[in-house]
Amino acid sequence: MRAALSFFGVLLLSWAASPASAQQFHMERNLDRNLADARLLRNIEPLQTATASLLRLRPVRYQVQSPVSGALLGPLRLGFVAQQLHTVYPGMVLRDYDAKGTLRVEYGQLIPVLTRGFQEQQQRIQTLEGQLGAMNQELVALRAENGRLTVGLATLSAAGTHDNPATASQIAELQRAVRQLQSLVSSSSSVR
């Protein structure tokens, strides 16, 4: 115990003598925690995809059991089971140095993955909105064509030219075209 106190006393004295050393010790001790300064990062690679991996995660609601007493601790929490998360993102799970090797989740590392997943969803939404806009334009054109054909059919029918076989054939063809367009327009109306 005395040796430990003596060690910490020397350590504190060296920190007092050299604030830069203390700062360096603190920084190196916490390198894996939230360090993101571009001047210190190497091998930076953008996340390519996240949605497929995120879909493999199983968010849960749970209560922690005391490893000592077995009693349930605190209220229900939201999170992940470390063993399952490890199968998808092993780097987000840390093993404690206790005898049981208890697992912990580094939830902060999930933020970039969630951000990438959100970006992918937004890109997909924009693509779908573009497709929907094109389909709506096509629907407007189909409705206009349907209106033009309906007017043409009404004009031919009103002219009373059913006696002429060529005109009767044109009327029948227009009626088929109008029915087909009406079918397309009614099925496309649900695209909104």
N, C-alpha and C positions, 0 to 999 in steps of 0.2 A: 504494500500500500504506500509506504514511504517512498519507494522508488518511483511509483506512478505519480505521486504528488511532485516529486522532484523533477520528473520528466516534464510534467505540465508547467511547472514553475519555469524551467529553462525555456520551454516553448513560448510561454507568455513573455518572458524577458526578451527573447529573440524577436518576437513580434513587435514589442515596444521599441526595440532598437531599430527595427527595420519594418516600417509599415508596408512597404512594397512586398516583403517576404510573406507577411501575414495575408495580404491581399492575394498573392499568388497561390498560397496554400489553400485559401478559401475557394478560389476560382477553380483550381485543379480538382479539389475535392468534389465540387459540384458541376463538373464538366458535362455530365449527362443530363443536367437539369436546365432546360429552357435556354441553353446557349444557342443563339441563332445569328450572331454577328457574321456577316458575309466575309469579313477579313479573316475569320478563323475557320470557316467551313471549307471542306474539300470534298471532291467527288459528288457534287450536287447533281442530282438527277430529278427531273419532274416525275410526279406520279402519273403513270400512263392511264390506268383505269382503277376504279374503286368500286363501282356499283356491284359488280359480280361478287366481290369479296364481302361487301357490306351485306348483301343478301344472304350470305352464309352465316352471319352473326345471329346469335339468339339473345336479344335483350331480355332480361328477367327482373323480377321483383324478388327480393330475398331478405332474410334476416340473418345476421352474423351470430354464430354460436361461439361462446368463450372457449378457447382451447384449454383453459384451466378448470373452470367450474362446470362447463357444459351448458350454462344458462344462456338464453337468448339475449343478445345485447342490442339495446336501442330499437328505434322504429324500423319499419320496412325500408329498404333501400332499392334503388334502381341501378342496374349495371349488367355485368357479364360474369359468367362462371369462368374463372381463369383457365381451367383446363380446356374448355371449348374455344375460348378466344385464342389460346396458344396454337390451335390447329389452323387458324386463319392468319393471325398476326403474332408470330412467336416473340418478336421484339417488344411487344407491349406487355409481356408478362415477365415479372421478376420473381426470383426465388429468394426468400429470406434466409438469413444465416442461422436460423434456429434449428433445433434437432429434427424437426419434422419437414423442413424445407417448404414452409408455408408459401403459397403463391400470392402475389399481389398484382394488380392491374395498374399500369401507367396510363390513366385515362387521358392525360394531356396529349399523348401520341395519337389518339384517335381523331383529334381535331383536324389535322391536315387531310386525313382519309375522308372524313365527313365533308370537308370543304370540296375535295375533288369529286366526291359522289354528287354533291349538290350541283357543281359545275356541269357534270355529265348530264344530269337531269334537265338542267336549264337548256343545254344544247339540244337535247332530244325534244323538249317542249318547243323550242324555236323552229326545229325542223318540221314538227307536226303542225305548228301554226302556219308555216309556209305552205305545206301540203293542203291544209284546210282552206287557206286563202285561194289556192289554185282551183280546188274543187268547187268553192263557192262561185268563182268566176265562171267556171264551166256550167254550173247550175243556172246562173243568170243567162248565159248564152243559150242553154237548152230551153229555158222558159221563153226567151224571145223567139226562138225558132218554133216552139210550140204555138205561140200566139200568132206568128205569121202563117203557119200551116192551117190553124183553126180558121183564121180570117179567109184564107184562100179557099178552103173547103166550103165555108158558108157562102162565099161568093159564087162558087160553081153550083152549089146546091140551089141557091136562090135563082140562078139563071134558068133553071128548069131544063137543063140539057141532058136529062137522063136517057132520052131517046137515042142519042148519038152513042154508039158503042165505045168509041175512043174516049169520049168525055166520061162515060160511066166507069171506064177502066181507070182513068186518072183520079176520079173521085174515090174509088175503092182503094187505090194506092195511097192517096192522101189520108184517108181514114186510118189505114194501117200505120202510116208514119206518125199520125197524131196519137194513136193509142200507144205506140212504142215510146214516143217522147213523153207522154203523160206518165207512163210506167217509170221511165228513167227519172223524171222530175219528182214523182212521189217518193221513189226510193232514195233520191239524193236529198230530199228535204230534211232527212234526219241527220245530215252531216254537220249541222250547226254545232 
